[in-house]
Amino acid sequence: MMLINGVETNFVSAFDRGLSYGDGIFRTLKMVSGRPLHWSYHYDKLVQDAQALGLSCPAQQVLRDEMAHLNAGMTDGVIKIMLTRGVGLRGYQIPAQPETSRMVSFSAMPEWPGHWRTDGVTVRVCQLRLAIQPRLAGIKHLNRLEQVLARSEWQDATIAEGILLDQDGGLVGGVMSNVFLWHNQTLLTPRMDRCGVAGVTRAVLIEQAMQAGIPVYEDRLTLENLLQAQEVLLCNSLFGAWQIRQLNQHRWPAGQMIWQVRNWLENA
Amino acid sequence: MMLINGVETNFVSAFDRGLSYGDGIFRTLKMVSGRPLHWSYHYDKLVQDAQALGLSCPAQQVLRDEMAHLNAGMTDGVIKIMLTRGVGLRGYQIPAQPETSRMVSFSAMPEWPGHWRTDGVTVRVCQLRLAIQPRLAGIKHLNRLEQVLARSEWQDATIAEGILLDQDGGLVGGVMSNVFLWHNQTLLTPRMDRCGVAGVTRAVLIEQAMQAGIPVYEDRLTLENLLQAQEVLLCNSLFGAWQIRQLNQHRWPAGQMIWQVRNWLENA
């Protein structure tokens, strides 16, 4: 079910600039017993991304009310929020008075194999390399063809995620997740200033690690760095955190950091 | 007015992957007295772009019939065709049996000042630099945030177009057009293998020039090359061709090639 600008409908104007140009942003977050997990982080990021594209952002209470309406049963599931630049005439130029379209929907949680959580996951490296575009880096915008094409590279259901590098070979993260390397008592994660999405779970994890006194660095990293790390973690708003246990022939033993990270995420 | 999968409606599923991810392609073409200009080129390009993203492409006759239906008055105007990967569940993964959504609409021609055609145009150089992504280069896909942001850099209505460079400083073209340099009896145009859209009017122009025995090269070009050219032309499917007469302090005299090019485009 979806609410579009507060109205229950599954249809949107075919002249919405979100469709024409991907002119908008989105958020995906987890509802746990009717509560949106890490909501204040998600709202802050929504405001920040909206500002980066010059979109107006709805008031927090509007979104809270709509999420509550969609999830009246207080169950677990996924909330997706999209904000677009609304209906426009043909042409790239932004209308003089654009009216943001707001689309909020609720759906069931994806069904990932339970052992990915307990035993860790196998990943692959995607052939597609992300373009470097500092102007859009970090923003969760609606131009996601790179992710669609990267995800289409494999059908093997035992592969949980694809690792993405940028055009220069820099490590970016997973197709639908951010990545953290645990090495020498330090957490490392790729900078999101050239491409990639700076996810909310990544932000929560950085904040919690710093509060726990663990050094965290955002850095330029490579696939080599990933392979050499003691423990490699993926995170996103829906699955929380997974440990990478295998990439091609490379295997990692079950780690400890994954439990620490999950504890942070569940209590933030 | 719009036809979506053959049905008259202005609304599309809010779960269409065109909206969620920009997972689709489009074409914009000119109707002249009820006939789509350069139709066979447009259809070929639609097929080619669909193939590049793994979308199925509707039969030519389906689109011809829909264009005729939309433009029953046989007037001049703009046809826009969008093909998306259709409705999908949440997540980047392409559904097992995706059904392409087909959206065809007709609208009035944009009203550009008449003297842009007779006297040429003034352009600016955009600050935004296009990302280099060979996997998507040349394709007219729905991920157009870069063009939206580039077009938002100016409000001055005397500026007809913005010139785009790539992250390496290479010349790409205009925000909504391709560019040709006329120099030493030769036509030069940027290669579309790293970013940019390889437009149909560009293809027609290259073909016609070759048939006329004029050397045409697709090359790596720079802003320097553009400034040094004897004559610089912009082209797209709606305005045909414009001569650039001014960029910042640099001015070009009225040229001859523009007339030759227009003649080609109108008779192809």
Interface residues (C-beta under 8 A of the other chain):
Chain A: M2 I4 T9 N10 F11 V12 S13 A14 F15 D16 R17 G18 L19 S20 Y21 G22 D23 F26 T28 L53 G54 V78 K80 M82 T84 R85 L89 R90 G91 Y92 Q93 I94 M103 S105 S107 P110 L128 L130 A131 I132 Q133 R135 L136 H141 L142 N143 R144 L145 E146 Q147 V148 L149 A150 R151 S152 Q167 V175 M176 C195
Chain B: M2 I4 T9 N10 F11 V12 S13 A14 F15 D16 R17 G18 L19 S20 Y21 G22 D23 F26 T28 L53 G54 V78 K80 M82 T84 R85 L89 R90 G91 Y92 Q93 I94 M103 S105 S107 P110 L128 L130 A131 I132 Q133 R135 L136 H141 L142 N143 R144 L145 E146 Q147 V148 L149 A150 R151 S152 Q167 V175 M176 C195
